[in-house]
Amino acid sequence: MSKTRPHLLKDEEGEPIQEALRPEVSQRVILNDTTNRNSTDFTRMIVEITPNIDCVFNLGDDTVVAKSGEDFFVPADVPKLVNVGENTRIAGQAYISGETGILFVSELD
């Protein structure tokens, strides 16, 4: 599946504006003691993720899993830009056992 590459926004002189991406698709992943993943394949290459609790995430296909202590850590309420490349899904898991939260995922264009 081919993905949409980000479009650069330009100022009045036609110069690209750095770090200016607009949200196009929004998804959520439930964070708890088990691995959960987004249900719809990514259509964009850049996503912004923001968890409301400390979590770990991993990228892959529709079988990807995230494992606390092994995968990428993201602290609560800190947005992170991620280039997902050709990966189609993101999996998340709560970092602290027993916590429940949401990983907000916005595909950017």
C-alpha positions as CSV (number, residue, x, y, z in Angstrom):
1,M,0.0,0.0,0.0
2,S,1.4,3.4,-1.0
3,K,1.1,6.2,1.5
4,T,0.8,9.9,1.1
5,R,4.0,11.8,1.8
6,P,3.6,15.1,3.7
7,H,3.0,18.3,1.8
8,L,5.1,21.3,2.8
9,L,3.2,24.4,3.7
10,K,4.6,27.5,2.2
11,D,4.7,31.2,3.2
12,E,3.8,34.2,1.0
13,E,7.3,34.0,-0.7
14,G,6.8,30.3,-1.5
15,E,9.3,29.2,1.1
16,P,8.5,25.9,3.0
17,I,7.4,26.5,6.6
18,Q,9.3,24.1,8.9
19,E,7.4,21.7,11.1
20,A,4.0,22.7,9.8
21,L,1.9,19.6,9.3
22,R,-1.9,19.4,9.4
23,P,-3.9,16.5,11.0
24,E,-5.8,14.4,8.5
25,V,-6.9,11.2,10.2
26,S,-7.4,10.6,14.0
27,Q,-7.4,7.2,15.8
28,R,-7.2,6.0,19.3
29,V,-5.5,3.0,21.0
30,I,-6.6,1.8,24.4
31,L,-3.7,1.5,26.8
32,N,-3.8,-1.2,29.5
33,D,-1.9,-4.3,30.6
34,T,-2.3,-6.0,27.2
35,T,-1.2,-4.8,23.8
36,N,-3.7,-3.0,21.7
37,R,-3.3,-1.6,18.2
38,N,-5.1,0.9,15.9
39,S,-7.8,-0.8,13.8
40,T,-7.2,1.1,10.5
41,D,-4.0,1.0,8.4
42,F,-2.1,4.3,8.2
43,T,-2.5,6.3,5.0
44,R,0.2,8.9,5.9
45,M,3.9,8.5,6.7
46,I,4.0,10.9,9.7
47,V,1.9,10.5,12.8
48,E,1.8,12.4,16.1
49,I,1.1,10.2,19.1
50,T,0.1,11.6,22.5
51,P,-0.7,9.2,25.4
52,N,-2.6,10.3,28.5
53,I,-0.5,7.9,30.6
54,D,3.1,6.7,30.4
55,C,3.2,4.0,27.7
56,V,5.4,2.0,25.3
57,F,4.7,1.6,21.6
58,N,5.9,-0.4,18.6
59,L,5.3,-0.1,14.9
60,G,4.5,-2.9,12.4
61,D,1.7,-4.6,10.6
62,D,-1.7,-5.9,11.9
63,T,0.1,-8.4,14.2
64,V,2.5,-5.9,15.9
65,V,2.7,-6.0,19.7
66,A,4.2,-3.6,22.3
67,K,6.0,-4.9,25.4
68,S,6.6,-2.8,28.5
69,G,10.3,-2.6,29.2
70,E,11.3,-3.6,25.6
71,D,9.8,-1.1,23.2
72,F,9.7,2.7,22.8
73,F,8.7,4.7,25.8
74,V,6.5,7.9,25.7
75,P,5.7,9.8,28.8
76,A,2.1,11.0,29.5
77,D,0.9,14.1,27.8
78,V,4.0,14.5,25.6
79,P,3.3,14.7,21.9
80,K,5.8,12.8,19.7
81,L,6.2,12.9,15.9
82,V,6.9,9.5,14.4
83,N,7.8,8.6,10.8
84,V,6.0,5.2,10.4
85,G,7.6,4.5,7.0
86,E,5.9,1.5,5.5
87,N,4.5,0.3,8.8
88,T,0.7,0.2,8.8
89,R,-0.1,-0.1,12.5
90,I,0.9,1.1,16.0
91,A,0.6,-1.0,19.1
92,G,0.6,0.4,22.6
93,Q,0.7,-0.8,26.2
94,A,0.6,0.9,29.6
95,Y,4.0,1.3,31.1
96,I,2.8,0.8,34.6
97,S,0.8,-2.4,35.3
98,G,-2.8,-1.7,36.2
99,E,-3.1,1.7,34.6
100,T,-5.6,2.4,31.8
101,G,-5.5,5.2,29.3
102,I,-5.6,6.3,25.6
103,L,-2.9,6.8,23.0
104,F,-4.2,9.5,20.6
105,V,-2.8,9.0,17.1
106,S,-3.1,11.7,14.4
107,E,-1.9,11.1,10.9
108,L,-0.4,14.3,9.5
109,D,-0.2,15.7,6.0
